[in-house]
Amino acid sequence: MLGSYRDPFGGKPVLIVSLPIDRVEPTPFQRDPSDPHVKRLMTVIETLDRFLDPIIVVRRDDLYWTPNGNHRLQAMKRLGAKAVVALLIPEAEVAYQILALNTEKAHNLREKSLETIRMARALAEESREPEEAFAFQFEQPSYLTLGAAYESRPRLSGAVYQSVLRRIDEFLDKPLPKAVSERERRAKVVLAIDDRVTAIVEKLKARGLTSPYLRPFVVARVNPIRFSKATSFDFDEVMDKMSASVAKFNIDKVKPEEVTRASGPPEDED
């Protein structure tokens, strides 16, 4: 231990420690590190000849987990460092507050969603509390559904479904293990609709339409709550209506100028 202090905001104790780098690991449910970002950090550390930004860690058995600092950790490991300076937080539950903590590199939707469902799976192994009890850690219920979908289909254009899911998904009052199973079921519903949307997009492309907004255009057209002012919806009811709309989609009625005017994220935004 190098020192200690009390956090100036909440008054909680924090230890400043130097840890053997081979005993520090990222939390197992967080996103994979970005190789370009790690390389940029390596360049900065080498240029300054200093490591000035301690990582955050919590104790986990004989190891230390870092919920915030994995890119810095990987940079130091690649540079051959034997130790890393860290802020050791006594409360182990901080490891599950990764989305709120992580300011090192902005998450995109895919990363947020995958981290959230992985976090839910890890918590489900040790907790039977309802999913809604972890609303702060998970941030948005749609991340859980999309996360399960991304696990099955890594190249899913999840952003085009987020506009629907964030309005119809709610945190569940089911115990976490059952909630995870429900998220997997909901993910399959989204993927089934995406299969049909993909088929429509391919037909539109065959007609010569090549806009990157084809998928957002189709999803917007079949979104049954697009213009609704309601604030509460039933997930399955909305998705059933959406599925029915996809099945009845008539590509012959699509005009090129309509696609051009369509707004929304391109397919590869995630």
N, C-alpha and C positions, 0 to 999 in steps of 0.2 A: 504494500500500500504506500502510495506517495503522499497522500493527504486526504482530507475530507472537508466538507462544508455543508451548510444547509441551503437548499435551493431558495433564492431570494423571493420567489413568488409564493410557493406553497409551504416553505419551511421544512421540506422533507430532506432527510440526509442523503448525501451523495458521496461516494468514495472515488478518489482518483487513484487508479492502479496501473501498473505496468504488468501485462500478462504475457506468458509464453504464447507466441502466435499460433502454435499448433494446437492449442487448447481452446481457440476461439473459432466459432462457426456461425454462419448465418442461421436464422430461424428456418426450419425445414420447409415452411409453407410459403416463403416469400419468393418473389420473382427471381429469375436467373439474372446474373449481372450482365450489364452491357459491356461487351469487349472494348468498343471505342471509348466509352466513358472511363473504364479502368485504365486504358492507355493514356488518356488525357491526365488523369490523376497521377499516374506514374511520372509523367513529364513534369508536372508542377512540383511534385515532391523532390524529384531529382534537381530541378532548377533552383528551388529554394534551399535544398539540402536540409530540409526540416519537415517534420510531420506535426502540423499545428492544429489539427482538428480531431480531437479524441472521438473514438466511436462510443456508442452506448451499448452496454452489455448487462445481461442478467445471468445469475448463476443457474446452471441446469446440470444437476448431478456433478460429474467431474469436469464438465465443460462449461463454457460461457457462450451464450447465444447473443448475437447482435441483431436487434430489430431495426437498427438505424446505423449504417456504416459499412455495409457489405462491400460497396465499391472501393472504399478506402482500405478495407481489410484485404481485398484481393490485390489491390495495387501494392500494398506493403509486402504481401506474400511473394508476388512476382519479383519484387526488388530484392528479395532475399532477407528481409528483416526477421530477426529471431523473436522480437517482442513488439507489442503494440500498446500504446497508451489508451486507456478507456475510462469512461465514467460508469462506475458500477452502481446500478440501481437495485436496492434491496428487494423491491416488490417484483416478483417474477412475472406477474400478470402484465407488466409493461410490454413483455414480448409479444402480446396479442394486440397491442395498440399500434401496430406497424404502419397502418395507413395514415393515421394522424401524425405519427412521428416523422415519417420519411419525407424529408425536404431536400435530399441530396440530388435526386434526379426525378423529375415529374413522371408519375405513372401514366400510361395510356390506359384505355378501357380494358384491353385484354389483360394487362398486367394486374390492374386492380381486381378484376374479376377472378383471375386465377389465384391470386394471393388470398382473396376472401374465402373462396370455397376450400382451399387448402387449410386455411386457418380454422374453418368450421369443422373440417374432418379431424384436425388435431385436437381441438377442444372437445369434440364428441367422444374422444377416447377417455376423457377424464371428467366429463361433466354431463349431468342429466338435466341441467337447467334449460328452460325454453330458449329458443333461438332469439326471441325478442329481448332477452336479458343482455344480449351482446350487441345491441343496436349501435352503440358507440364504436365498438371494434370493427363492425362490418360496414358501417356508414350507410349503405343503401341495400335494400333487399334484392334489387335487380342484379347486383354484383354476384350474389350467390347463384341465382339461376343462370346467368350468363357464364359464370365460372365453370359450372358443371357442363354447360354446352361447349365451351372452349376446350375442356378436357377431351371431349369426344371429337371435336372438329376444330383444330387449332387455327385454321384459316377462315373461320366463320367471320362474316362481316357484322359483328355484334352491334356496332354503333347504329345500324339502321333499325334494330329492334329495341334499342334502349329507350327510344322515345315512347314506345308502347309500354314496355316493362316497368319503367319507373313510375308509371301511373297506375298500374294494376297489381304490382307486386307489393306485398306487405310483409313485415317480419312475422314469423309464425309463433304461435303459442305452444307448439309441439316441442318435446325434449329434443335436444340437438341431434342425437342419432336418427330419430324419426324425421326431423326437419331436413337433414342432409338427404335422406331418401326421397323426400318430397321435392327437393331442389333437383334431384336427378330426373324425377318424373317430369317436372316442368321443363327441364332442359330438352327432353325428348320431344315435347310438344313444340317447342321453338324450332328444333331441328327438322321436324316433319314439315312444318310450314316452310322452312328455308329450302328444303328439297324441292318443293313445288315452285317457290319463287325462282330458284335457280333454273328450273326447266323453262319458266316464262322468259327469263332474261336471255337464255340461249336462243329461244325462238325470235325474240326481238332483235338480237344480234344478226340472226340469219336473214332478217328483213333489211339489214343494212344500218341499224341503229347501233352506234358504238360509244355512246356517251358513258362516262364513268359514273353517271348518276342513274343508270338504269335500275339497279337494285333499290336504291332509296325511293325512286319513282314508283316502282311496283308496290313496295311495302307501304308507302304513303297512300296509294290508291286502295289497298285492301284493309287499311287500318280502320276498324269500325268506330273508334272513339276519337278520331282525328279532330272533329269539330265539336265534340261533346264538352259541355261546361261542368259536368259532374265531377266530383272529387273522390268518389269511391266506386270501385268496380270489383266484380268477381273475376278472378283470373281465368278460370276455365270457360266461363260464359263468353268473355271477350275473345279468347283464343279460338273457341269453336266458331264464332262468327267470322273471325279472320280467316280461318281455314276454309270455311265455306266460300268466302269471297275470292280466295285464291283459286279454288276449284272452278269458279265461274268466270275467271278473268278472260276477257276477250281481247287478244292482241291486235285483232283487225281494227279495233276502234282507237288504237293508240296513234297519235299524230306526232311526228318528229318535233314539232315546235313545242308540244306539251312537255316532252322530255327535256328539251333545252331550257325551258323555264323552271323545271323542277329544282327544288332546293333540298339540301341535305348533304350528309357526308358521303364522299366517294367510297367505293367498296373497300379500298385499301387503307382507310383512315386509321384503323386499329393498329 
